[in-house]
Amino acid sequence: MWMETNTCSKYTIMPAPVLTRWWYVGCAVCNVVEHYDKWMLVAKEVINLNITDKAANKIASWLWSLMQEPVLHFQLTFIANYCTYFLFPHFK
């Protein structure tokens, strides 16, 4: 077919690149859901340690305000459960 693999080539084709990307998204979401309170503490500490004009303060305050929304936590929990019970078992 058109996707023949050439053993002499220094480039290799990544198997299932879209699924691989969703694997990393799922791992990241599972980490955020598991350590949600710690991520909020980190954001609050970054806000407290930096002055208002710094980019770190702006990013952390944006993250802090976004993590205060219960809808975000519900959506992240949904994605984490989807990955845990449907997506991850297919990779094993």
C-alpha positions as CSV (number, residue, x, y, z in Angstrom):
1,M,0.0,0.0,0.0
2,W,1.0,3.6,0.2
3,M,2.2,3.3,3.8
4,E,5.1,1.0,3.1
5,T,7.8,1.1,5.7
6,N,11.3,1.6,4.5
7,T,13.8,0.1,6.9
8,C,16.6,2.3,5.4
9,S,14.8,5.5,6.2
10,K,15.7,7.4,9.3
11,Y,12.0,8.4,9.8
12,T,9.4,6.0,11.1
13,I,5.7,6.3,11.0
14,M,4.0,6.8,14.4
15,P,1.4,4.1,14.9
16,A,-2.0,5.7,15.7
17,P,-0.9,9.3,16.3
18,V,-4.4,10.5,17.2
19,L,-4.9,7.8,19.9
20,T,-1.4,8.5,21.2
21,R,-2.3,12.1,21.7
22,W,-5.5,11.2,23.5
23,W,-3.4,8.9,25.8
24,Y,-1.4,11.9,26.9
25,V,-4.5,14.1,27.3
26,G,-6.1,11.4,29.4
27,C,-3.0,11.0,31.6
28,A,-2.8,14.8,32.1
29,V,-6.5,15.0,33.0
30,C,-6.3,12.1,35.4
31,N,-3.4,13.8,37.1
32,V,-5.3,17.1,37.4
33,V,-8.4,15.4,38.8
34,E,-6.4,13.4,41.3
35,H,-4.5,16.4,42.5
36,Y,-7.0,19.2,42.0
37,D,-6.6,20.8,45.4
38,K,-2.8,20.7,45.0
39,W,-3.0,22.4,41.6
40,M,-5.2,25.1,43.2
41,L,-2.6,25.6,46.0
42,V,0.2,25.9,43.4
43,A,-1.8,28.5,41.5
44,K,-2.5,30.5,44.7
45,E,1.2,30.4,45.7
46,V,2.3,31.7,42.3
47,I,-0.2,34.5,42.6
48,N,1.1,35.4,46.0
49,L,4.8,35.2,45.1
50,N,4.6,37.4,41.9
51,I,3.6,41.0,41.4
52,T,0.5,41.7,39.3
53,D,2.3,42.8,36.2
54,K,4.3,39.6,35.8
55,A,3.1,37.0,33.3
56,A,3.3,34.2,35.9
57,N,0.8,36.1,38.1
58,K,-1.6,36.6,35.2
59,I,-1.5,33.0,34.1
60,A,-1.9,31.7,37.7
61,S,-4.8,34.0,38.5
62,W,-6.5,32.9,35.2
63,L,-6.0,29.3,36.3
64,W,-7.2,30.0,39.8
65,S,-10.4,31.6,38.6
66,L,-11.0,28.9,36.1
67,M,-10.5,26.2,38.7
68,Q,-13.1,27.8,40.9
69,E,-15.8,26.9,38.4
70,P,-17.5,23.6,39.3
71,V,-18.4,22.9,35.7
72,L,-14.7,22.6,34.9
73,H,-14.2,20.0,37.6
74,F,-17.2,18.0,36.4
75,Q,-15.9,18.1,32.8
76,L,-12.4,17.0,33.8
77,T,-13.8,14.2,35.9
78,F,-15.9,13.0,33.0
79,I,-12.9,13.0,30.7
80,A,-10.8,11.2,33.3
81,N,-13.4,8.5,33.8
82,Y,-13.9,8.1,30.1
83,C,-10.1,7.6,29.7
84,T,-9.8,5.3,32.7
85,Y,-12.7,3.0,31.8
86,F,-12.7,3.1,28.0
87,L,-9.6,4.5,26.4
88,F,-6.8,3.1,28.6
89,P,-7.9,-0.5,28.6
90,H,-7.7,-0.5,24.8
91,F,-4.0,0.3,25.0
92,K,-3.2,-2.7,27.2
